[in-house]
Amino acid sequence: MAAHEDVAREATFGSLPVTREERVWNFTDFTWVNVGLAIATWAFLVGGATASLVGFADGLLAMVIGNAIGVAIMLLASVVASQRYGVEQYTVLRSVFGFGGVALIVFTVILFTEMGWSSLLSVMFGRAVSQVSNEALGTSIDPSGLAVTAFALVAIVAAWVILAKGPLTIRFFNRIVAPGLAVLTVGMLVLIFTETSWAQLLDAAPLAPFEDDRLNFALAVEFNLGVGFSWWPVMGSLARLTTTPRAAMWPAFIGLFGATILAQAVGMAAALTLGDSDPTVWMVPLGGAWLGALALVFVAFANLTSLASIVYSTCLALRQAGGSFLTRVPWPWLCAGFFVLPGILAFFPGLLYDQFLLFVTWTGAFLAAICGTVIADYFLLRRQRIDLRGLYGHGAASPYHFTGGFNVAALLSMGLGALTYVLLYNPQTLETRPAFNLLTASVPAVVVAAVAHLLLTALLVRRAGQGGYDAVAPTTAAGRTRGEQA
Amino acid sequence: MDDTDRAVRDELARRLAVIEVEERETPRPPFPRGDMVVLVAMVVVSVVVGLIVGLA
């Protein structure tokens, strides 16, 4: 199949349920997919940002706690339903938020989140190439200079070309990048410990902490919770191709928790020993001029494939949520439209890159609230049963039409969850409540969104006979198993 | 309705029919309760450790 046909087919039929024979990933396959996803350049960014708040021991603890909670909640809210029904998650979400509600979320939270990540990766590409130029050609390009903007724009154009060629090209590049980044991570670890002792690493002071140590630790945990939630937009679409619930959940946990922690910890160690949170600054001091420059070239290349991967899944989601209008927009134009904002942001290289922690925590506020709402809906209200045919029904013919296509209860619950987050910790002003140091902001946001959804659904939705909560037609839902009947 | 819409509708109908047969023969199981308990236990342990460290 030609590449453009592959894209067209995925964009047209990607939201349809997969049959059993199309589920091709077993436990081992999906573990590699997730390890490849986890060991990416963004893990170094997270390690560097964590090092700006806390030292190595506290940072490692914050990474373990934050990622364990964030990844577990995120997986329950994305992987489980998509795996069972073989449907990508934005289609499953129709049963929670309604058809219009999904479009609202995709065109606000998801679009903002993924455009932000795209901007970060393109600027990281620009800074990596600038560092190579400074080292090899003796230039002195400023990290926020116009040359970085120019290189970031080159990254965007290159990613667009890869995207236009389709998923086969992305897969081809990922097969080179994922093992290469694993080698780079191990190489960095070796180089760090040839120069630095374990005791020196443990004694290294955080790079830019606040005065309150407890606040620093709580912020580091919150930041890593946000990192765990940030996988949510892409996981359901991958999990639908797995063979069993266990082949979906645990490989994702191994990859996004285990492998991520490893790469983040190496990034944190590099940041603490070299005194800079920017991964593009580490390579030359660690590896020397030529090896460092080579590593930077590889980091820049790796950013291109990461960029293409996240934009690919986001553009598919946009197309599926955008109805007939976006279905008719040619794929290259849709991808080009997505890159407009990251292209503008490239002219302000420090805006998101130097405020990485702020960006992750803001997006975490909304993703945590979405996860709480989804978990309450799927596990508690629907008992893991969805009307598969209803996900594809039109208008009032679908039980998931709710009120004009919007489940007001779910959207309000999501809003209340996000509000709880901001009340406990405002990422913009850094204002916190005492409870934040103990509870974080994400965990209460998940709980408030879930409880609000249970209450509001009883008050607003079930009374109106909407949402199909009381009856799922036996011929269209996934069949009941013995475990469910018991 | 254009050719693309028609192709999507036909493909959806075909897939739903195949899935219904698959479900009748071997229903897809829900997420195992044992796995859920392990996952929740891991989260709870993480929260407790976080609380202890936070209080300390």
Interface residues (C-beta under 8 A of the other chain):
Chain A: T12 F13 L16 P17 V18 T19 R20 D58 L61 V64 I65 A68 I69 A72 I73 L75 L76 V80 R84 Y85 G86 R214 F217 A218 V221 T244 P245 R246 M249 W250 F253 S324 T327 Q384 L388 R389 Y392 N437 L438 T440 V443 T475 T476 A478 G479 R480 T481 G483 E484
Chain B: T4 D5 A7 V8 E11 L12 R15 L16 V18 I19 E20 E22 E23 R24 P27 R28 P29 P30 F31 P32 R33 D35 L39 V40 M42 V43 S46 V47 V49 G50 L51 V53 G54 L55
